[in-house]
Each structure stands twice: as structure tokens, then as C-alpha cells.
Amino acid sequence: MRFVRITRPSLALALIVVPTFAIAAPTARPSRDFGGEEALERLRAADTNKDGAITRQELLVHRVKEWPRLDRNGDGIFSKDDLPGFAKAHWDSGRLATMRQTYDTNRDGRISRAEFTSGPTPAYDMADSNRDNRVTEAEIRAAIADLKRN
């Protein structure tokens, strides 16, 4: 039974943090460490008009909608204080540290709403293989397959 209690909070943290992976680090491709496959999966949620393609504008609008999931205390920044107690110990390691390195452009150790909503989009950039500023379902599937091969 203890395994279930650990798994559910871990899933909750993933649902809080994973949306950011779709808007991840400014590298050519999102790393597995920063949720590359999950980031690509999350791109689908940004297709607000349900036309089967995500435009860069849809992604940016989606980020604004996702912000409250990160800024749980509503103070305008994503910091250690926004994490559930069990996750605070991971603030300086793994995906959370990578996320801060990516978005925290002023290097204050926190991510502001502006830093998050206008930050880099490597998962999107990686998936947009033809560089037309539209990511199709086929491009997402191809990018996921590429990540799995490597």
C-alpha cells in the first residue's frame, strides 16, 4: 500500500511539472532527463482548435493557461514553495534543476510567469521538422520515435 501513496504523489508532481517540458530547454532536442518524450506528448494539449496541428501561437497561449499549475501559491513565481512537501527535496536536482536552468533567465533561483510563458521551446522546435511553425501529429510521433531510438 505504501507504494501506491508514493506513486500517486509522484504522478501529481509529474502533472504539475511535465507541462513545462513541452516548453523546455534551449537545446536542439529535449533530453530524456528533461522529459523529452513527455514534453512531446504534452504538445498535443496545446492544439486548442483541434485541427491536428499545434502552431507556435497555440503553444504560447497554452503556456499561459498552464502557469497556475506551476504557481500553486499564486505569488507570480514558481519556486520551491510551490512544490508538495515530498518534492521539495528534489528542487536542486534532476528535472526541476534543469527546468530552472532553462527558464530562470535572471538567475534568481525562481521562475517568473514571464520567464515561463515566453521561454524557449525545444520540444516544439525538435518536433517541427519542416520548420513551418506547425507541429502535426505525424511530426510528434516521428520525434518520439527518434527519442526512443537514441
MOHU-V911099 format. One record per helix or strand. SS is the DSSP state (h for helix, s for strand). FROM is the first residue (numbers start at 1). TO is the last residue. If there is no record, write none. Layout:
SS&FROM&TO, SS&FROM&TO
This chain:
h&2&21, h&32&34, h&36&46, s&53&55, h&56&70, s&77&78, h&80&82, h&85&90, h&94&103, s&111&112, h&113&117, h&122&127, s&134&136, h&137&149
